[in-house]
Amino acid sequence: MAKSAEIHALVRRHYIFDRLSLEQAAGMANVAYTTAKRWKEKAAAAGDDWDKVRSASTLAGGDVEQLSRQILTEMLVQFNAVLDMIKTDIDMPAAKRVELMSSLMDNIHKSMSAMRKFLPEANSLSIGMTVLRGLAEFVQERYPQHGSILVEILEPFGDVLPKILADAK
């Protein structure tokens, strides 16, 4: 049975930010060690090396920065949960999809703005989210009939946005 994104993020958070061993992190989240190990290896293959993030977090130190990273992680988990809901609810009207996306992006933008001074790397993501939020609002106001098309485009675009922003540095 597949584990939720929240459980996955919980294991990651315990391992990286709480500095628990992978076995302990898995136990805290009621996940088998082999599952947690597979998630960690899969994440590393995708460019999210938990050990490097853990080391960077340890070197950076500071309770405020650690809390900011945890909040950012949780926020991204919630973002993905809402995206999954939008993708799976085939009866949801296009206008409602655009409204949810716009609201979600607005909340992320506000959170990222607050964290910008603690996490400078979040700034480029914040700028990207501001642009996407503006686009969603623009389409909702001027071209509501195209809302479903925008959602169809934005969902896969979210997968490439971090690489685009990383390349822009």
PyRosetta script that sets phi, psi and omega in degrees:
from pyrosetta import init, pose_from_sequence

init()
pose = pose_from_sequence("MAKSAEIHALVRRHYIFDRLSLEQAAGMANVAYTTAKRWKEKAAAAGDDWDKVRSASTLAGGDVEQLSRQILTEMLVQFNAVLDMIKTDIDMPAAKRVELMSSLMDNIHKSMSAMRKFLPEANSLSIGMTVLRGLAEFVQERYPQHGSILVEILEPFGDVLPKILADAK")
pose.set_psi(1, 131.9)
pose.set_omega(1, -177.8)
pose.set_phi(2, -70.0)
pose.set_psi(2, 140.6)
pose.set_omega(2, 178.4)
pose.set_phi(3, -90.4)
pose.set_psi(3, 151.2)
pose.set_omega(3, -177.8)
pose.set_phi(4, -73.2)
pose.set_psi(4, 161.5)
pose.set_omega(4, 177.8)
pose.set_phi(5, -62.3)
pose.set_psi(5, -31.7)
pose.set_omega(5, 179.7)
pose.set_phi(6, -65.3)
pose.set_psi(6, -40.5)
pose.set_omega(6, 179.2)
pose.set_phi(7, -67.0)
pose.set_psi(7, -42.7)
pose.set_omega(7, 177.7)
pose.set_phi(8, -57.9)
pose.set_psi(8, -47.9)
pose.set_omega(8, -179.7)
pose.set_phi(9, -65.7)
pose.set_psi(9, -33.5)
pose.set_omega(9, 178.4)
pose.set_phi(10, -64.7)
pose.set_psi(10, -45.0)
pose.set_omega(10, 177.6)
pose.set_phi(11, -60.5)
pose.set_psi(11, -46.3)
pose.set_omega(11, -179.9)
pose.set_phi(12, -60.3)
pose.set_psi(12, -45.8)
pose.set_omega(12, -178.6)
pose.set_phi(13, -63.1)
pose.set_psi(13, -45.1)
pose.set_omega(13, 179.0)
pose.set_phi(14, -60.8)
pose.set_psi(14, -41.1)
pose.set_omega(14, -178.0)
pose.set_phi(15, -70.7)
pose.set_psi(15, -47.4)
pose.set_omega(15, -174.5)
pose.set_phi(16, -80.3)
pose.set_psi(16, -56.6)
pose.set_omega(16, -169.8)
pose.set_phi(17, -87.5)
pose.set_psi(17, -34.2)
pose.set_omega(17, 178.0)
pose.set_phi(18, -88.2)
pose.set_psi(18, -7.9)
pose.set_omega(18, 177.1)
pose.set_phi(19, 58.2)
pose.set_psi(19, 35.4)
pose.set_omega(19, 174.5)
pose.set_phi(20, -81.8)
pose.set_psi(20, 158.8)
pose.set_omega(20, 173.2)
pose.set_phi(21, -67.5)
pose.set_psi(21, 162.3)
pose.set_omega(21, 179.7)
pose.set_phi(22, -61.6)
pose.set_psi(22, -37.5)
pose.set_omega(22, 177.3)
pose.set_phi(23, -61.5)
pose.set_psi(23, -44.5)
pose.set_omega(23, 179.7)
pose.set_phi(24, -66.6)
pose.set_psi(24, -42.4)
pose.set_omega(24, 179.7)
pose.set_phi(25, -61.5)
pose.set_psi(25, -42.7)
pose.set_omega(25, 177.8)
pose.set_phi(26, -63.3)
pose.set_psi(26, -44.0)
pose.set_omega(26, 179.7)
pose.set_phi(27, -62.0)
pose.set_psi(27, -40.6)
pose.set_omega(27, 179.8)
pose.set_phi(28, -62.6)
pose.set_psi(28, -29.8)
pose.set_omega(28, -178.3)
pose.set_phi(29, -99.4)
pose.set_psi(29, 6.6)
pose.set_omega(29, -178.4)
pose.set_phi(30, 56.7)
pose.set_psi(30, 46.3)
pose.set_omega(30, 179.3)
pose.set_phi(31, -123.8)
pose.set_psi(31, 143.9)
pose.set_omega(31, 176.6)
pose.set_phi(32, -63.6)
pose.set_psi(32, 143.2)
pose.set_omega(32, 178.7)
pose.set_phi(33, -56.3)
pose.set_psi(33, -40.8)
pose.set_omega(33, -178.5)
pose.set_phi(34, -63.6)
pose.set_psi(34, -34.4)
pose.set_omega(34, 177.3)
pose.set_phi(35, -67.2)
pose.set_psi(35, -46.6)
pose.set_omega(35, 179.5)
pose.set_phi(36, -61.3)
pose.set_psi(36, -40.6)
pose.set_omega(36, 179.2)
pose.set_phi(37, -63.6)
pose.set_psi(37, -41.4)
pose.set_omega(37, 178.3)
pose.set_phi(38, -63.4)
pose.set_psi(38, -42.7)
pose.set_omega(38, 178.5)
pose.set_phi(39, -61.6)
pose.set_psi(39, -42.9)
pose.set_omega(39, -178.7)
pose.set_phi(40, -63.6)
pose.set_psi(40, -44.1)
pose.set_omega(40, 179.5)
pose.set_phi(41, -66.7)
pose.set_psi(41, -40.9)
pose.set_omega(41, 179.2)
pose.set_phi(42, -64.9)
pose.set_psi(42, -41.1)
pose.set_omega(42, 178.2)
pose.set_phi(43, -62.8)
pose.set_psi(43, -42.9)
pose.set_omega(43, 179.4)
pose.set_phi(44, -61.6)
pose.set_psi(44, -41.0)
pose.set_omega(44, 178.8)
pose.set_phi(45, -64.3)
pose.set_psi(45, -27.9)
pose.set_omega(45, 179.8)
pose.set_phi(46, -90.7)
pose.set_psi(46, 3.4)
pose.set_omega(46, 177.1)
pose.set_phi(47, 100.6)
pose.set_psi(47, 0.4)
pose.set_omega(47, 178.6)
pose.set_phi(48, -106.8)
pose.set_psi(48, 80.7)
pose.set_omega(48, -177.9)
pose.set_phi(49, -80.5)
pose.set_psi(49, 106.6)
pose.set_omega(49, -176.8)
pose.set_phi(50, -60.4)
pose.set_psi(50, -35.3)
pose.set_omega(50, -179.8)
pose.set_phi(51, -66.5)
pose.set_psi(51, -40.8)
pose.set_omega(51, 178.8)
pose.set_phi(52, -66.9)
pose.set_psi(52, -42.4)
pose.set_omega(52, 178.8)
pose.set_phi(53, -64.5)
pose.set_psi(53, -39.7)
pose.set_omega(53, 178.5)
pose.set_phi(54, -62.6)
pose.set_psi(54, -44.6)
pose.set_omega(54, 179.2)
pose.set_phi(55, -64.0)
pose.set_psi(55, -44.0)
pose.set_omega(55, 179.2)
pose.set_phi(56, -62.9)
pose.set_psi(56, -40.7)
pose.set_omega(56, 178.9)
pose.set_phi(57, -63.8)
pose.set_psi(57, -40.6)
pose.set_omega(57, 179.2)
pose.set_phi(58, -65.0)
pose.set_psi(58, -44.1)
pose.set_omega(58, 179.7)
pose.set_phi(59, -66.0)
pose.set_psi(59, -39.2)
pose.set_omega(59, -178.2)
pose.set_phi(60, -68.0)
pose.set_psi(60, -39.1)
pose.set_omega(60, 178.9)
pose.set_phi(61, 58.7)
pose.set_psi(61, -169.6)
pose.set_omega(61, 175.7)
pose.set_phi(62, 82.9)
pose.set_psi(62, 125.3)
pose.set_omega(62, -177.7)
pose.set_phi(63, -66.1)
pose.set_psi(63, -36.9)
pose.set_omega(63, -177.7)
pose.set_phi(64, -65.7)
pose.set_psi(64, -42.9)
pose.set_omega(64, -180.0)
pose.set_phi(65, -66.3)
pose.set_psi(65, -41.6)
pose.set_omega(65, 178.7)
pose.set_phi(66, -61.7)
pose.set_psi(66, -44.6)
pose.set_omega(66, 178.4)
pose.set_phi(67, -63.0)
pose.set_psi(67, -40.8)
pose.set_omega(67, 179.0)
pose.set_phi(68, -61.6)
pose.set_psi(68, -41.1)
pose.set_omega(68, 178.9)
pose.set_phi(69, -66.2)
pose.set_psi(69, -39.6)
pose.set_omega(69, 178.5)
pose.set_phi(70, -65.2)
pose.set_psi(70, -42.5)
pose.set_omega(70, 178.8)
pose.set_phi(71, -63.1)
pose.set_psi(71, -44.0)
pose.set_omega(71, 178.6)
pose.set_phi(72, -60.2)
pose.set_psi(72, -43.7)
pose.set_omega(72, 179.0)
pose.set_phi(73, -61.4)
pose.set_psi(73, -47.7)
pose.set_omega(73, -179.8)
pose.set_phi(74, -62.9)
pose.set_psi(74, -39.7)
pose.set_omega(74, -179.9)
pose.set_phi(75, -63.1)
pose.set_psi(75, -41.4)
pose.set_omega(75, 179.5)
pose.set_phi(76, -68.7)
pose.set_psi(76, -33.1)
pose.set_omega(76, 174.9)
pose.set_phi(77, -63.3)
pose.set_psi(77, -44.5)
pose.set_omega(77, 178.9)
pose.set_phi(78, -65.5)
pose.set_psi(78, -38.9)
pose.set_omega(78, 177.1)
pose.set_phi(79, -57.4)
pose.set_psi(79, -47.0)
pose.set_omega(79, 179.2)
pose.set_phi(80, -64.8)
pose.set_psi(80, -36.9)
pose.set_omega(80, 179.4)
pose.set_phi(81, -63.9)
pose.set_psi(81, -41.8)
pose.set_omega(81, 178.7)
pose.set_phi(82, -68.3)
pose.set_psi(82, -40.2)
pose.set_omega(82, 176.7)
pose.set_phi(83, -60.3)
pose.set_psi(83, -42.5)
pose.set_omega(83, 177.6)
pose.set_phi(84, -61.5)
pose.set_psi(84, -41.0)
pose.set_omega(84, 178.9)
pose.set_phi(85, -62.0)
pose.set_psi(85, -43.5)
pose.set_omega(85, 179.9)
pose.set_phi(86, -63.5)
pose.set_psi(86, -40.2)
pose.set_omega(86, -179.0)
pose.set_phi(87, -67.1)
pose.set_psi(87, -38.6)
pose.set_omega(87, -172.3)
pose.set_phi(88, -87.9)
pose.set_psi(88, -22.0)
pose.set_omega(88, -178.6)
pose.set_phi(89, -86.6)
pose.set_psi(89, 89.0)
pose.set_omega(89, -175.1)
pose.set_phi(90, -70.9)
pose.set_psi(90, -16.2)
pose.set_omega(90, 179.7)
pose.set_phi(91, -88.7)
pose.set_psi(91, -6.0)
pose.set_omega(91, -178.5)
pose.set_phi(92, -69.8)
pose.set_psi(92, 126.7)
pose.set_omega(92, 179.0)
pose.set_phi(93, -63.0)
pose.set_psi(93, 151.0)
pose.set_omega(93, -178.0)
pose.set_phi(94, -57.9)
pose.set_psi(94, -41.1)
pose.set_omega(94, -179.3)
pose.set_phi(95, -61.7)
pose.set_psi(95, -38.2)
pose.set_omega(95, 179.1)
pose.set_phi(96, -68.1)
pose.set_psi(96, -38.7)
pose.set_omega(96, 177.9)
pose.set_phi(97, -61.0)
pose.set_psi(97, -47.9)
pose.set_omega(97, 180.0)
pose.set_phi(98, -63.7)
pose.set_psi(98, -40.0)
pose.set_omega(98, 178.9)
pose.set_phi(99, -62.0)
pose.set_psi(99, -45.0)
pose.set_omega(99, 178.3)
pose.set_phi(100, -63.2)
pose.set_psi(100, -44.5)
pose.set_omega(100, 179.3)
pose.set_phi(101, -61.9)
pose.set_psi(101, -43.5)
pose.set_omega(101, -179.4)
pose.set_phi(102, -63.8)
pose.set_psi(102, -44.7)
pose.set_omega(102, 179.0)
pose.set_phi(103, -63.4)
pose.set_psi(103, -43.3)
pose.set_omega(103, 179.6)
pose.set_phi(104, -62.1)
pose.set_psi(104, -46.7)
pose.set_omega(104, -179.7)
pose.set_phi(105, -65.5)
pose.set_psi(105, -34.9)
pose.set_omega(105, 177.6)
pose.set_phi(106, -63.9)
pose.set_psi(106, -44.8)
pose.set_omega(106, 179.2)
pose.set_phi(107, -64.6)
pose.set_psi(107, -40.2)
pose.set_omega(107, 178.1)
pose.set_phi(108, -64.7)
pose.set_psi(108, -42.7)
pose.set_omega(108, -180.0)
pose.set_phi(109, -59.8)
pose.set_psi(109, -45.0)
pose.set_omega(109, -179.9)
pose.set_phi(110, -63.6)
pose.set_psi(110, -41.6)
pose.set_omega(110, 179.2)
pose.set_phi(111, -66.4)
pose.set_psi(111, -42.9)
pose.set_omega(111, -179.5)
pose.set_phi(112, -65.4)
pose.set_psi(112, -37.4)
pose.set_omega(112, 178.6)
pose.set_phi(113, -62.3)
pose.set_psi(113, -40.4)
pose.set_omega(113, 179.3)
pose.set_phi(114, -66.9)
pose.set_psi(114, -32.9)
pose.set_omega(114, -177.3)
pose.set_phi(115, -89.7)
pose.set_psi(115, -7.6)
pose.set_omega(115, -173.2)
pose.set_phi(116, -52.4)
pose.set_psi(116, -40.4)
pose.set_omega(116, -177.6)
pose.set_phi(117, -73.1)
pose.set_psi(117, -21.9)
pose.set_omega(117, 179.1)
pose.set_phi(118, -92.5)
pose.set_psi(118, -28.8)
pose.set_omega(118, -178.4)
pose.set_phi(119, -130.0)
pose.set_psi(119, 84.6)
pose.set_omega(119, -177.4)
pose.set_phi(120, -57.0)
pose.set_psi(120, -30.9)
pose.set_omega(120, -179.3)
pose.set_phi(121, -67.2)
pose.set_psi(121, -17.3)
pose.set_omega(121, 178.9)
pose.set_phi(122, -75.5)
pose.set_psi(122, -14.4)
pose.set_omega(122, -176.3)
pose.set_phi(123, -61.2)
pose.set_psi(123, -44.9)
pose.set_omega(123, -178.7)
pose.set_phi(124, -65.7)
pose.set_psi(124, -37.8)
pose.set_omega(124, 176.6)
pose.set_phi(125, -65.4)
pose.set_psi(125, -38.0)
pose.set_omega(125, 178.1)
pose.set_phi(126, -62.0)
pose.set_psi(126, -42.1)
pose.set_omega(126, 178.4)
pose.set_phi(127, -63.4)
pose.set_psi(127, -44.3)
pose.set_omega(127, 178.1)
pose.set_phi(128, -60.5)
pose.set_psi(128, -42.1)
pose.set_omega(128, -180.0)
pose.set_phi(129, -67.3)
pose.set_psi(129, -35.2)
pose.set_omega(129, 177.6)
pose.set_phi(130, -62.4)
pose.set_psi(130, -43.5)
pose.set_omega(130, 179.1)
pose.set_phi(131, -64.1)
pose.set_psi(131, -45.5)
pose.set_omega(131, -179.7)
pose.set_phi(132, -64.8)
pose.set_psi(132, -39.5)
pose.set_omega(132, 178.1)
pose.set_phi(133, -62.7)
pose.set_psi(133, -44.1)
pose.set_omega(133, 178.5)
pose.set_phi(134, -61.2)
pose.set_psi(134, -40.6)
pose.set_omega(134, 177.9)
pose.set_phi(135, -63.8)
pose.set_psi(135, -44.5)
pose.set_omega(135, -179.9)
pose.set_phi(136, -62.2)
pose.set_psi(136, -42.5)
pose.set_omega(136, 178.3)
pose.set_phi(137, -65.9)
pose.set_psi(137, -40.2)
pose.set_omega(137, 178.4)
pose.set_phi(138, -60.2)
pose.set_psi(138, -48.1)
pose.set_omega(138, -179.9)
pose.set_phi(139, -64.7)
pose.set_psi(139, -41.4)
pose.set_omega(139, -179.5)
pose.set_phi(140, -62.1)
pose.set_psi(140, -39.2)
pose.set_omega(140, -178.0)
pose.set_phi(141, -77.9)
pose.set_psi(141, -45.3)
pose.set_omega(141, -171.7)
pose.set_phi(142, -99.5)
pose.set_psi(142, -29.3)
pose.set_omega(142, -176.0)
pose.set_phi(143, -135.8)
pose.set_psi(143, 58.8)
pose.set_omega(143, -175.8)
pose.set_phi(144, -59.7)
pose.set_psi(144, -25.2)
pose.set_omega(144, 179.6)
pose.set_phi(145, -68.0)
pose.set_psi(145, -16.3)
pose.set_omega(145, -179.3)
pose.set_phi(146, -101.0)
pose.set_psi(146, 8.9)
pose.set_omega(146, -178.1)
pose.set_phi(147, -58.1)
pose.set_psi(147, -43.7)
pose.set_omega(147, -178.7)
pose.set_phi(148, -66.2)
pose.set_psi(148, -33.7)
pose.set_omega(148, 177.9)
pose.set_phi(149, -67.2)
pose.set_psi(149, -41.4)
pose.set_omega(149, 178.3)
pose.set_phi(150, -60.9)
pose.set_psi(150, -44.7)
pose.set_omega(150, 178.7)
pose.set_phi(151, -61.5)
pose.set_psi(151, -42.0)
pose.set_omega(151, 179.8)
pose.set_phi(152, -60.6)
pose.set_psi(152, -35.9)
pose.set_omega(152, 179.8)
pose.set_phi(153, -80.0)
pose.set_psi(153, -42.1)
pose.set_omega(153, -175.2)
pose.set_phi(154, -67.7)
pose.set_psi(154, -33.2)
pose.set_omega(154, -177.9)
pose.set_phi(155, -58.6)
pose.set_psi(155, -54.7)
pose.set_omega(155, 178.6)
pose.set_phi(156, -72.5)
pose.set_psi(156, -25.9)
pose.set_omega(156, 178.8)
pose.set_phi(157, -64.3)
pose.set_psi(157, -31.6)
pose.set_omega(157, 178.1)
pose.set_phi(158, -59.2)
pose.set_psi(158, -26.8)
pose.set_omega(158, 178.8)
pose.set_phi(159, -74.0)
pose.set_psi(159, -28.7)
pose.set_omega(159, -177.7)
pose.set_phi(160, -99.2)
pose.set_psi(160, -14.6)
pose.set_omega(160, -178.1)
pose.set_phi(161, -56.5)
pose.set_psi(161, -46.1)
pose.set_omega(161, -179.9)
pose.set_phi(162, -58.8)
pose.set_psi(162, -37.3)
pose.set_omega(162, 178.2)
pose.set_phi(163, -68.2)
pose.set_psi(163, -40.2)
pose.set_omega(163, 177.9)
pose.set_phi(164, -59.9)
pose.set_psi(164, -45.4)
pose.set_omega(164, -179.1)
pose.set_phi(165, -68.6)
pose.set_psi(165, -36.9)
pose.set_omega(165, 178.2)
pose.set_phi(166, -65.2)
pose.set_psi(166, -39.8)
pose.set_omega(166, 179.7)
pose.set_phi(167, -68.6)
pose.set_psi(167, -25.1)
pose.set_omega(167, -176.8)
pose.set_phi(168, -77.6)
pose.set_psi(168, -12.2)
pose.set_omega(168, -177.4)
pose.set_phi(169, -71.0)
pose.dump_pdb("model.pdb")
